[in-house]
Amino acid sequence: MPDPPRFEIRLAKEDFKFSAAHFTLFPDGRAELLHGHNYRVRVALAGRSLDAVGLLVDAAAVKRRIRAACAALDERTLIPAATDRLLVRRADGGVEVSFGDRSYRFPEGDVVLVPLENVSIELLARKLWEEVAPELGGTLVEELTVEVEETPGQSCAYRAPVPGRGADRPPGRHPDRPVEGAPG
């Protein structure tokens, strides 16, 4: 049975970006050298129905949330805070990070301790999805995709249903607005 028709809004604005330093930890105990990327973020919002004026969602609120999430990571060094593979310590206005025989010291304001096990595009995509998804409560959006590109041609997309769109709330029905314009 084919998937039902749906609408998909894609947002990939020029300012959906952040520049950050990081290093990825690998399963074999290695880690990349500290380096940076100019990350780009793209978002897709999908649903089967439109509201009474022909909209899936107020895209302006979503764009504000994406820009805020990017700004929080921009021009920072991203350190995974949910791993036991690094020793991370705050001291004297700085953040000290140790991995094996490597040690780094950064000014505290230059670091974001991200609540992740690793700083990979996979986990960054999921983290940004988790930051944008709450903005979609009460909308007709059923599925959200967030893609993070670290270099041209290398990206990861995280796609999942929007919370609150389960069996208790049928897709395509909005509690406060009449639904019109739904495809066949």
N, CA, C and O atoms as a DFTB+ gen file, in Angstrom:
736 C
 N C O
     1  1       0.845      -1.186       0.000
     2  2       0.000       0.000       0.000
     3  2       0.889       1.248       0.000
     4  3       1.757       1.383       0.862
     5  1       0.687       2.139      -0.935
     6  2       1.525       3.345      -0.996
     7  2       1.243       4.283       0.176
     8  3       0.162       4.281       0.764
     9  1       2.258       5.081       0.486
    10  2       2.094       6.086       1.533
    11  2       1.041       7.100       1.105
    12  3       0.946       7.424      -0.078
    13  1       0.249       7.609       2.048
    14  2      -0.739       8.639       1.692
    15  2      -0.040       9.928       1.264
    16  3       1.084      10.190       1.690
    17  1      -0.687      10.728       0.432
    18  2      -0.084      12.008       0.027
    19  2       0.180      12.878       1.255
    20  3      -0.533      12.801       2.255
    21  1       1.205      13.696       1.159
    22  2       1.519      14.607       2.257
    23  2       2.232      15.830       1.724
    24  3       2.764      15.835       0.613
    25  1       2.229      16.861       2.542
    26  2       2.927      18.104       2.254
    27  2       4.258      18.065       2.991
    28  3       4.346      17.522       4.092
    29  1       5.302      18.641       2.383
    30  2       6.589      18.733       3.051
    31  2       7.182      20.109       2.797
    32  3       7.400      20.506       1.653
    33  1       7.437      20.820       3.872
    34  2       8.097      22.122       3.795
    35  2       9.569      21.890       4.096
    36  3       9.920      21.248       5.085
    37  1      10.423      22.420       3.233
    38  2      11.870      22.307       3.430
    39  2      12.445      23.685       3.705
    40  3      12.206      24.638       2.964
    41  1      13.202      23.769       4.778
    42  2      13.830      25.026       5.184
    43  2      15.343      24.836       5.185
    44  3      15.874      23.983       5.896
    45  1      16.023      25.636       4.385
    46  2      17.484      25.576       4.302
    47  2      18.001      26.988       4.084
    48  3      18.650      27.270       3.076
    49  1      17.715      27.866       5.021
    50  2      18.074      29.270       4.896
    51  2      19.591      29.464       5.004
    52  3      20.297      28.656       5.608
    53  1      20.063      30.539       4.412
    54  2      21.496      30.844       4.396
    55  2      22.073      30.961       5.809
    56  3      23.238      30.628       6.025
    57  1      21.281      31.428       6.768
    58  2      21.798      31.613       8.134
    59  2      21.508      30.432       9.060
    60  3      21.661      30.564      10.274
    61  1      21.097      29.295       8.526
    62  2      20.958      28.077       9.330
    63  2      22.323      27.389       9.332
    64  3      22.532      26.383       8.654
    65  1      23.240      27.953      10.105
    66  2      24.606      27.446      10.095
    67  2      25.286      27.784      11.413
    68  3      24.846      28.656      12.163
    69  1      26.367      27.069      11.667
    70  2      27.230      27.391      12.794
    71  2      28.630      26.873      12.490
    72  3      28.799      25.857      11.816
    73  1      29.618      27.580      12.992
    74  2      31.013      27.176      12.852
    75  2      31.490      26.729      14.223
    76  3      31.331      27.445      15.211
    77  1      32.078      25.537      14.275
    78  2      32.484      25.006      15.573
    79  2      33.662      24.054      15.419
    80  3      33.850      23.428      14.376
    81  1      34.446      23.964      16.481
    82  2      35.541      23.001      16.562
    83  2      35.049      21.776      17.322
    84  3      34.173      21.871      18.182
    85  1      35.623      20.634      16.993
    86  2      35.276      19.390      17.687
    87  2      36.310      18.325      17.353
    88  3      37.203      18.550      16.536
    89  1      36.187      17.185      17.977
    90  2      36.887      15.971      17.540
    91  2      35.947      14.810      17.825
    92  3      35.280      14.767      18.858
    93  1      35.910      13.874      16.892
    94  2      35.043      12.702      17.029
    95  2      35.823      11.588      17.712
    96  3      36.993      11.353      17.411
    97  1      35.156      10.909      18.633
    98  2      35.720       9.742      19.307
    99  2      35.316       8.499      18.518
   100  3      34.175       8.402      18.066
   101  1      36.231       7.553      18.346
   102  2      35.953       6.334      17.586
   103  2      35.886       5.123      18.511
   104  3      36.493       5.134      19.582
   105  1      35.157       4.081      18.114
   106  2      34.991       2.904      18.977
   107  2      36.293       2.186      19.332
   108  3      36.370       1.540      20.376
   109  1      37.317       2.289      18.480
   110  2      38.573       1.587      18.738
   111  2      39.502       2.333      19.693
   112  3      40.650       1.930      19.884
   113  1      39.009       3.423      20.297
   114  2      39.807       4.160      21.272
   115  2      40.541       5.356      20.701
   116  3      41.189       6.094      21.444
   117  1      40.455       5.562      19.406
   118  2      41.088       6.722      18.780
   119  2      40.148       7.919      18.821
   120  3      38.959       7.797      19.119
   121  1      40.720       9.079      18.512
   122  2      39.941      10.308      18.358
   123  2      40.582      11.142      17.265
   124  3      41.798      11.121      17.075
   125  1      39.744      11.873      16.554
   126  2      40.270      12.805      15.564
   127  2      41.067      13.898      16.263
   128  3      40.916      14.120      17.464
   129  1      41.911      14.573      15.502
   130  2      42.539      15.779      16.012
   131  2      41.479      16.875      16.082
   132  3      40.503      16.853      15.333
   133  1      41.672      17.811      16.965
   134  2      40.770      18.946      17.080
   135  2      40.770      19.706      15.751
   136  3      41.829      20.052      15.228
   137  1      39.588      19.961      15.217
   138  2      39.452      20.674      13.944
   139  2      38.078      21.323      13.901
   140  3      37.280      21.136      14.819
   141  1      37.793      22.071      12.864
   142  2      36.518      22.778      12.794
   143  2      35.766      22.532      11.502
   144  3      36.324      22.063      10.510
   145  1      34.483      22.860      11.540
   146  2      33.603      22.763      10.378
   147  2      32.711      23.989      10.317
   148  3      32.451      24.635      11.332
   149  1      32.252      24.297       9.134
   150  2      31.181      25.257       8.917
   151  2      29.933      24.438       8.645
   152  3      29.643      24.089       7.500
   153  1      29.199      24.137       9.702
   154  2      28.022      23.272       9.624
   155  2      26.847      24.011       8.989
   156  3      26.669      25.211       9.198
   157  1      26.049      23.281       8.213
   158  2      24.812      23.807       7.633
   159  2      23.666      22.934       8.153
   160  3      23.828      21.727       8.330
   161  1      22.523      23.547       8.392
   162  2      21.360      22.826       8.920
   163  2      20.203      22.981       7.947
   164  3      19.932      24.074       7.449
   165  1      19.524      21.870       7.683
   166  2      18.320      21.863       6.852
   167  2      17.221      21.138       7.625
   168  3      17.488      20.211       8.389
   169  1      16.001      21.572       7.414
   170  2      14.865      20.995       8.129
   171  2      13.749      20.698       7.142
   172  3      13.512      21.465       6.209
   173  1      13.063      19.575       7.355
   174  2      11.869      19.255       6.572
   175  2      10.740      18.956       7.551
   176  3      10.919      18.222       8.523
   177  1       9.573      19.539       7.277
   178  2       8.376      19.374       8.108
   179  2       7.309      18.743       7.219
   180  3       7.004      19.267       6.148
   181  1       6.745      17.629       7.655
   182  2       5.793      16.916       6.808
   183  2       4.488      16.647       7.545
   184  3       4.474      16.407       8.752
   185  1       3.397      16.692       6.793
   186  2       2.076      16.375       7.325
   187  2       1.099      16.162       6.186
   188  3       1.361      16.546       5.046
   189  1      -0.025      15.548       6.502
   190  2      -1.018      15.214       5.474
   191  2      -2.105      16.256       5.305
   192  3      -2.854      16.203       4.330
   193  1      -2.213      17.203       6.228
   194  2      -3.322      18.157       6.179
   195  2      -2.818      19.583       6.346
   196  3      -1.733      19.827       6.872
   197  1      -3.642      20.515       5.881
   198  2      -3.372      21.940       6.035
   199  2      -4.460      22.559       6.889
   200  3      -5.541      21.991       7.042
   201  1      -4.171      23.723       7.443
   202  2      -5.190      24.406       8.237
   203  2      -6.164      25.140       7.318
   204  3      -6.090      25.029       6.094
   205  1      -7.062      25.879       7.924
   206  2      -8.135      26.546       7.172
   207  2      -7.627      27.587       6.182
   208  3      -8.341      27.940       5.243
   209  1      -6.411      28.084       6.373
   210  2      -5.873      29.063       5.431
   211  2      -4.791      28.471       4.534
   212  3      -4.071      29.206       3.857
   213  1      -4.676      27.151       4.528
   214  2      -3.764      26.477       3.614
   215  2      -2.328      26.366       4.073
   216  3      -1.420      26.293       3.245
   217  1      -2.102      26.350       5.394
   218  2      -0.744      26.236       5.926
   219  2      -0.561      24.943       6.700
   220  3      -1.471      24.491       7.396
   221  1       0.614      24.352       6.578
   222  2       0.977      23.199       7.395
   223  2       1.432      23.665       8.779
   224  3       1.112      23.042       9.791
   225  1       2.188      24.774       8.809
   226  2       2.756      25.275      10.063
   227  2       3.166      26.733       9.857
   228  3       3.394      27.173       8.731
   229  1       3.256      27.468      10.957
   230  2       3.818      28.822      10.922
   231  2       5.335      28.661      10.868
   232  3       5.978      28.451      11.897
   233  1       5.898      28.760       9.682
   234  2       7.326      28.505       9.496
   235  2       8.196      29.537      10.219
   236  3       9.346      29.239      10.541
   237  1       7.687      30.725      10.480
   238  2       8.497      31.762      11.127
   239  2       8.964      31.310      12.513
   240  3      10.117      31.539      12.878
   241  1       8.093      30.682      13.279
   242  2       8.469      30.220      14.621
   243  2       9.522      29.120      14.541
   244  3      10.439      29.082      15.362
   245  1       9.403      28.239      13.575
   246  2      10.377      27.164      13.392
   247  2      11.730      27.751      13.014
   248  3      12.758      27.324      13.538
   249  1      11.739      28.722      12.112
   250  2      12.989      29.345      11.686
   251  2      13.680      30.047      12.858
   252  3      14.904      29.991      12.974
   253  1      12.913      30.701      13.722
   254  2      13.505      31.345      14.900
   255  2      14.191      30.306      15.791
   256  3      15.287      30.545      16.298
   257  1      13.543      29.155      15.977
   258  2      14.095      28.104      16.843
   259  2      15.381      27.526      16.256
   260  3      16.333      27.265      16.991
   261  1      15.416      27.325      14.937
   262  2      16.618      26.803      14.286
   263  2      17.759      27.806      14.431
   264  3      18.887      27.433      14.756
   265  1      17.460      29.064      14.190
   266  2      18.508      30.097      14.305
   267  2      19.058      30.170      15.723
   268  3      20.265      30.320      15.908
   269  1      18.198      30.067      16.715
   270  2      18.650      30.101      18.112
   271  2      19.520      28.889      18.443
   272  3      20.533      29.021      19.131
   273  1      19.130      27.718      17.957
   274  2      19.915      26.505      18.206
   275  2      21.292      26.614      17.555
   276  3      22.291      26.216      18.154
   277  1      21.353      27.141      16.352
   278  2      22.636      27.337      15.662
   279  2      23.492      28.364      16.400
   280  3      24.694      28.158      16.571
   281  1      22.891      29.457      16.834
   282  2      23.632      30.516      17.521
   283  2      24.279      30.007      18.810
   284  3      25.365      30.455      19.177
   285  1      23.620      29.080      19.492
   286  2      24.158      28.548      20.747
   287  2      25.432      27.726      20.526
   288  3      26.218      27.546      21.456
   289  1      25.638      27.230      19.308
   290  2      26.807      26.408      18.996
   291  2      27.869      27.157      18.196
   292  3      28.995      26.681      18.051
   293  1      27.508      28.326      17.681
   294  2      28.379      29.044      16.753
   295  2      29.634      29.587      17.434
   296  3      29.577      30.141      18.531
   297  1      30.761      29.414      16.757
   298  2      32.064      29.906      17.202
   299  2      32.448      29.368      18.581
   300  3      32.988      30.084      19.424
   301  1      32.155      28.097      18.780
   302  2      32.477      27.436      20.042
   303  2      33.239      26.139      19.758
   304  3      33.258      25.645      18.631
   305  1      33.857      25.608      20.797
   306  2      34.422      24.261      20.758
   307  2      33.399      23.357      21.430
   308  3      33.007      23.593      22.573
   309  1      32.969      22.321      20.715
   310  2      31.932      21.414      21.208
   311  2      32.601      20.195      21.852
   312  3      33.360      19.472      21.207
   313  1      32.305      19.987      23.122
   314  2      32.883      18.882      23.883
   315  2      31.738      17.987      24.360
   316  3      30.782      18.481      24.958
   317  1      31.822      16.672      24.104
   318  2      30.753      15.784      24.565
   319  2      30.792      15.630      26.089
   320  3      31.817      15.261      26.661
   321  1      29.670      15.918      26.725
   322  2      29.605      15.877      28.192
   323  2      29.051      14.559      28.721
   324  3      29.077      14.327      29.930
   325  1      28.545      13.683      27.835
   326  2      27.917      12.444      28.293
   327  2      28.790      11.227      27.991
   328  3      28.270      10.135      27.760
   329  1      30.087      11.402      27.992
   330  2      30.997      10.285      27.763
   331  2      31.947      10.146      28.944
   332  3      32.298      11.125      29.604
   333  1      32.354       8.907      29.193
   334  2      33.366       8.681      30.230
   335  2      34.751       8.509      29.600
   336  3      35.712       8.169      30.290
   337  1      34.848       8.743      28.303
   338  2      36.121       8.588      27.589
   339  2      36.997       9.844      27.663
   340  3      38.178       9.807      27.316
   341  1      36.414      10.938      28.112
   342  2      37.154      12.183      28.281
   343  2      37.164      12.567      29.742
   344  3      36.237      12.254      30.490
   345  1      38.220      13.247      30.138
   346  2      38.243      13.865      31.458
   347  2      38.012      15.354      31.214
   348  3      38.819      16.019      30.565
   349  1      36.906      15.865      31.738
   350  2      36.546      17.268      31.548
   351  2      36.459      17.907      32.927
   352  3      35.797      17.396      33.830
   353  1      37.150      19.048      33.064
   354  2      37.183      19.719      34.364
   355  2      37.141      21.222      34.141
   356  3      37.854      21.756      33.291
   357  1      36.295      21.899      34.915
   358  2      36.259      23.368      34.913
   359  2      37.204      23.853      36.006
   360  3      37.169      23.377      37.141
   361  1      38.053      24.814      35.633
   362  2      39.001      25.344      36.611
   363  2      39.463      26.731      36.190
   364  3      39.835      26.946      35.037
   365  1      39.437      27.655      37.117
   366  2      39.999      28.997      36.907
   367  2      39.498      29.660      35.623
   368  3      40.289      30.212      34.858
   369  1      38.194      29.605      35.389
   370  2      37.622      30.262      34.223
   371  2      37.853      29.531      32.913
   372  3      37.614      30.084      31.840
   373  1      38.314      28.300      32.994
   374  2      38.564      27.536      31.779
   375  2      37.971      26.147      31.857
   376  3      37.457      25.718      32.890
   377  1      38.059      25.458      30.733
   378  2      37.637      24.064      30.657
   379  2      38.847      23.268      30.197
   380  3      39.428      23.545      29.148
   381  1      39.217      22.280      30.994
   382  2      40.336      21.410      30.664
   383  2      39.776      20.079      30.189
   384  3      38.912      19.488      30.837
   385  1      40.278      19.613      29.048
   386  2      39.805      18.367      28.450
   387  2      41.013      17.488      28.196
   388  3      41.993      17.922      27.592
   389  1      40.937      16.239      28.663
   390  2      42.019      15.286      28.443
   391  2      41.476      14.036      27.777
   392  3      40.417      13.525      28.139
   393  1      42.227      13.557      26.796
   394  2      41.919      12.299      26.119
   395  2      43.257      11.608      25.858
   396  3      44.055      12.077      25.046
   397  1      43.495      10.506      26.539
   398  2      44.772       9.816      26.383
   399  2      45.910      10.747      26.736
   400  3      45.933      11.327      27.822
   401  1      46.863      10.896      25.813
   402  2      48.003      11.767      26.073
   403  2      47.777      13.199      25.593
   404  3      48.692      14.021      25.649
   405  1      46.585      13.500      25.128
   406  2      46.263      14.860      24.671
   407  2      45.543      15.631      25.766
   408  3      44.687      15.089      26.466
   409  1      45.900      16.899      25.904
   410  2      45.217      17.787      26.854
   411  2      44.953      19.122      26.183
   412  3      45.783      19.638      25.435
   413  1      43.791      19.663      26.463
   414  2      43.397      20.963      25.916
   415  2      42.907      21.826      27.065
   416  3      42.350      21.323      28.040
   417  1      43.116      23.119      26.944
   418  2      42.540      24.082      27.889
   419  2      41.933      25.205      27.066
   420  3      42.601      25.826      26.239
   421  1      40.643      25.455      27.312
   422  2      39.899      26.468      26.576
   423  2      39.317      27.480      27.557
   424  3      38.997      27.121      28.690
   425  1      39.176      28.738      27.141
   426  2      38.396      29.669      27.965
   427  2      36.967      29.127      28.088
   428  3      36.404      28.632      27.112
   429  1      36.394      29.221      29.266
   430  2      35.076      28.636      29.517
   431  2      34.014      29.142      28.542
   432  3      33.145      28.373      28.130
   433  1      34.067      30.403      28.172
   434  2      33.089      30.962      27.260
   435  2      33.208      30.469      25.835
   436  3      32.302      30.683      25.030
   437  1      34.312      29.811      25.507
   438  2      34.530      29.288      24.159
   439  2      34.010      27.862      23.989
   440  3      34.038      27.322      22.883
   441  1      33.540      27.252      25.064
   442  2      33.175      25.834      25.055
   443  2      31.682      25.652      25.281
   444  3      31.067      26.350      26.087
   445  1      31.113      24.693      24.546
   446  2      29.774      24.193      24.844
   447  2      29.928      22.722      25.198
   448  3      30.364      21.915      24.376
   449  1      29.568      22.387      26.414
   450  2      29.549      20.983      26.823
   451  2      28.203      20.417      26.377
   452  3      27.187      20.603      27.046
   453  1      28.210      19.736      25.258
   454  2      26.955      19.225      24.696
   455  2      26.580      17.924      25.395
   456  3      27.451      17.094      25.652
   457  1      25.306      17.730      25.705
   458  2      24.879      16.535      26.432
   459  2      24.806      15.311      25.512
   460  3      23.754      14.690      25.360
   461  1      25.941      14.985      24.908
   462  2      26.033      13.881      23.952
   463  2      27.207      12.980      24.320
   464  3      28.114      13.383      25.047
   465  1      27.171      11.745      23.801
   466  2      28.259      10.802      24.014
   467  2      29.451      11.103      23.108
   468  3      30.571      10.675      23.386
   469  1      29.206      11.840      22.024
   470  2      30.219      12.123      21.024
   471  2      29.747      13.343      20.243
   472  3      28.555      13.651      20.247
   473  1      30.648      14.033      19.581
   474  2      30.249      15.147      18.726
   475  2      30.386      14.652      17.284
   476  3      31.406      14.854      16.625
   477  1      29.323      13.999      16.825
   478  2      29.240      13.477      15.463
   479  2      28.060      14.160      14.775
   480  3      27.185      14.717      15.438
   481  1      28.040      14.114      13.443
   482  2      26.905      14.728      12.754
   483  2      25.617      13.971      13.055
   484  3      24.534      14.557      13.036
   485  1      25.725      12.675      13.333
   486  2      24.546      11.899      13.686
   487  2      23.904      12.428      14.970
   488  3      22.700      12.679      15.024
   489  1      24.733      12.589      15.995
   490  2      24.201      13.044      17.286
   491  2      23.838      14.525      17.268
   492  3      22.904      14.936      17.956
   493  1      24.561      15.334      16.493
   494  2      24.171      16.745      16.359
   495  2      22.815      16.865      15.670
   496  3      22.002      17.704      16.054
   497  1      22.561      16.036      14.657
   498  2      21.263      16.071      13.971
   499  2      20.143      15.719      14.950
   500  3      19.099      16.372      14.963
   501  1      20.359      14.683      15.771
   502  2      19.326      14.305      16.751
   503  2      19.142      15.397      17.802
   504  3      18.013      15.702      18.189
   505  1      20.247      15.988      18.266
   506  2      20.157      17.054      19.273
   507  2      19.347      18.235      18.734
   508  3      18.475      18.754      19.429
   509  1      19.628      18.659      17.508
   510  2      18.879      19.775      16.929
   511  2      17.419      19.388      16.700
   512  3      16.531      20.224      16.871
   513  1      17.155      18.138      16.316
   514  2      15.775      17.662      16.181
   515  2      15.054      17.833      17.526
   516  3      13.924      18.321      17.570
   517  1      15.707      17.433      18.614
   518  2      15.101      17.529      19.950
   519  2      14.847      18.977      20.359
   520  3      13.953      19.245      21.161
   521  1      15.623      19.909      19.818
   522  2      15.417      21.324      20.129
   523  2      14.302      21.943      19.297
   524  3      13.613      22.849      19.765
   525  1      14.120      21.470      18.082
   526  2      13.099      22.026      17.196
   527  2      11.732      21.384      17.424
   528  3      10.715      22.072      17.342
   529  1      11.685      20.094      17.706
   530  2      10.414      19.355      17.815
   531  2       9.407      19.989      18.783
   532  3       8.222      20.036      18.452
   533  1       9.815      20.478      19.958
   534  2       8.826      21.085      20.855
   535  2       8.105      22.294      20.246
   536  3       6.983      22.610      20.642
   537  1       8.732      22.954      19.307
   538  2       8.122      24.104      18.630
   539  2       6.904      23.681      17.798
   540  3       6.085      24.517      17.415
   541  1       6.797      22.383      17.526
   542  2       5.751      21.876      16.627
   543  2       4.527      21.353      17.356
   544  3       3.580      20.893      16.718
   545  1       4.530      21.413      18.678
   546  2       3.362      20.978      19.433
   547  2       2.134      21.781      19.030
   548  3       2.194      23.006      18.918
   549  1       1.033      21.095      18.813
   550  2      -0.202      21.778      18.445
   551  2      -0.284      22.166      16.981
   552  3      -1.192      22.902      16.593
   553  1       0.645      21.688      16.157
   554  2       0.590      21.982      14.727
   555  2       0.151      20.732      13.960
   556  3      -0.086      19.678      14.550
   557  1       0.050      20.866      12.672
   558  2      -0.312      19.741      11.811
   559  2       0.908      18.953      11.328
   560  3       0.764      18.002      10.561
   561  1       2.097      19.339      11.769
   562  2       3.311      18.633      11.368
   563  2       3.343      17.269      12.056
   564  3       3.229      17.170      13.278
   565  1       3.499      16.230      11.252
   566  2       3.523      14.856      11.758
   567  2       4.930      14.292      11.864
   568  3       5.202      13.438      12.708
   569  1       5.822      14.772      11.006
   570  2       7.186      14.240      10.986
   571  2       8.169      15.387      10.776
   572  3       7.923      16.296       9.983
   573  1       9.273      15.333      11.492
   574  2      10.320      16.343      11.402
   575  2      11.622      15.656      11.012
   576  3      11.977      14.611      11.556
   577  1      12.325      16.260      10.062
   578  2      13.658      15.807       9.675
   579  2      14.621      16.974       9.865
   580  3      14.359      18.088       9.412
   581  1      15.733      16.708      10.537
   582  2      16.789      17.703      10.679
   583  2      18.055      17.094      10.096
   584  3      18.470      15.998      10.471
   585  1      18.658      17.832       9.168
   586  2      19.898      17.391       8.531
   587  2      21.021      18.347       8.908
   588  3      20.856      19.566       8.859
   589  1      22.159      17.783       9.284
   590  2      23.346      18.564       9.601
   591  2      24.435      18.163       8.611
   592  3      24.782      16.988       8.493
   593  1      24.966      19.156       7.905
   594  2      26.050      18.937       6.951
   595  2      27.323      19.510       7.547
   596  3      27.358      20.671       7.952
   597  1      28.389      18.682       7.601
   598  2      29.645      19.202       8.143
   599  2      30.603      19.636       7.049
   600  3      31.434      20.517       7.273
   601  1      30.506      19.046       5.893
   602  2      31.257      19.476       4.709
   603  2      30.356      19.221       3.505
   604  3      29.466      18.374       3.578
   605  1      30.564      19.925       2.411
   606  2      29.736      19.643       1.223
   607  2      29.822      18.160       0.860
   608  3      30.909      17.608       0.690
   609  1      28.673      17.541       0.750
   610  2      28.620      16.126       0.397
   611  2      28.679      15.166       1.562
   612  3      28.653      13.954       1.349
   613  1      28.759      15.660       2.795
   614  2      28.786      14.784       3.981
   615  2      27.840      15.335       5.034
   616  3      28.112      16.352       5.672
   617  1      26.714      14.636       5.200
   618  2      25.695      15.096       6.145
   619  2      24.982      13.898       6.744
   620  3      25.150      12.763       6.299
   621  1      24.184      14.178       7.763
   622  2      23.322      13.167       8.369
   623  2      21.964      13.794       8.625
   624  3      21.867      14.921       9.111
   625  1      20.912      13.048       8.289
   626  2      19.547      13.492       8.565
   627  2      18.951      12.599       9.648
   628  3      19.085      11.376       9.602
   629  1      18.293      13.224      10.622
   630  2      17.562      12.508      11.670
   631  2      16.088      12.785      11.455
   632  3      15.662      13.940      11.462
   633  1      15.301      11.722      11.261
   634  2      13.874      11.851      10.955
   635  2      13.077      11.040      11.977
   636  3      13.399       9.887      12.263
   637  1      12.025      11.667      12.524
   638  2      11.174      10.970      13.492
   639  2       9.809      11.650      13.540
   640  3       9.672      12.823      13.194
   641  1       8.796      10.887      13.978
   642  2       7.475      11.499      14.157
   643  2       7.518      12.572      15.239
   644  3       8.295      12.478      16.190
   645  1       6.688      13.577      15.088
   646  2       6.582      14.635      16.082
   647  2       5.811      14.083      17.286
   648  3       4.757      13.471      17.108
   649  1       6.318      14.287      18.505
   650  2       5.611      13.788      19.695
   651  2       4.181      14.314      19.758
   652  3       3.890      15.434      19.338
   653  1       3.291      13.466      20.300
   654  2       1.893      13.861      20.436
   655  2       1.060      13.570      19.207
   656  3      -0.110      13.948      19.148
   657  1       1.645      12.899      18.220
   658  2       0.906      12.579      17.003
   659  2       0.581      11.093      16.959
   660  3       0.452      10.529      15.872
   661  1       0.446      10.446      18.107
   662  2       0.191       9.010      18.176
   663  2      -1.282       8.679      18.021
   664  3      -2.064       9.466      17.489
   665  1      -1.642       7.491      18.501
   666  2      -3.009       6.986      18.351
   667  2      -4.026       7.879      19.064
   668  3      -5.194       7.919      18.677
   669  1      -3.583       8.600      20.110
   670  2      -4.498       9.475      20.842
   671  2      -4.850      10.731      20.050
   672  3      -5.811      11.424      20.381
   673  1      -4.082      11.025      19.014
   674  2      -4.340      12.208      18.202
   675  2      -4.106      11.834      16.749
   676  3      -2.960      11.823      16.299
   677  1      -5.146      11.532      16.012
   678  2      -4.971      11.070      14.641
   679  2      -4.242      12.100      13.785
   680  3      -4.457      13.302      13.943
   681  1      -3.373      11.633      12.871
   682  2      -2.683      12.553      11.975
   683  2      -3.682      13.371      11.170
   684  3      -4.754      12.884      10.809
   685  1      -3.319      14.618      10.893
   686  2      -4.155      15.467      10.058
   687  2      -5.280      16.164      10.792
   688  3      -6.064      16.877      10.166
   689  1      -5.385      15.983      12.092
   690  2      -6.438      16.659      12.863
   691  2      -5.773      17.615      13.826
   692  3      -4.869      17.236      14.571
   693  1      -6.209      18.818      13.809
   694  2      -5.683      19.831      14.720
   695  2      -6.768      20.145      15.727
   696  3      -7.919      20.343      15.339
   697  1      -6.436      20.196      17.018
   698  2      -7.474      20.386      18.018
   699  2      -8.184      21.735      17.979
   700  3      -9.317      21.839      18.446
   701  1      -7.551      22.764      17.437
   702  2      -8.123      24.090      17.522
   703  2      -8.596      24.683      16.197
   704  3      -9.319      25.679      16.195
   705  1      -8.210      24.102      15.094
   706  2      -8.528      24.718      13.802
   707  2      -9.198      23.693      12.893
   708  3      -8.902      22.501      12.976
   709  1     -10.077      24.143      12.047
   710  2     -10.652      23.229      11.070
   711  2      -9.589      22.829      10.067
   712  3      -8.677      23.600       9.768
   713  1      -9.715      21.617       9.551
   714  2      -8.754      21.116       8.589
   715  2      -9.360      21.174       7.200
   716  3     -10.426      20.617       6.939
   717  1      -8.660      21.855       6.326
   718  2      -9.108      21.933       4.932
   719  2      -7.907      21.706       4.047
   720  3      -6.762      21.823       4.483
   721  1      -8.177      21.386       2.820
   722  2      -7.106      21.274       1.842
   723  2      -6.329      19.981       1.924
   724  3      -5.276      19.858       1.298
   725  1      -6.821      19.008       2.684
   726  2      -6.121      17.738       2.766
   727  2      -6.209      17.039       1.407
   728  3      -7.259      17.056       0.766
   729  1      -5.110      16.429       0.971
   730  2      -5.154      15.722      -0.292
   731  2      -6.069      14.503      -0.213
   732  3      -6.236      13.895       0.845
   733  1      -6.667      14.157      -1.379
   734  2      -7.561      13.031      -1.589
   735  2      -7.645      12.086      -0.509
   736  3      -8.380      11.103      -0.605
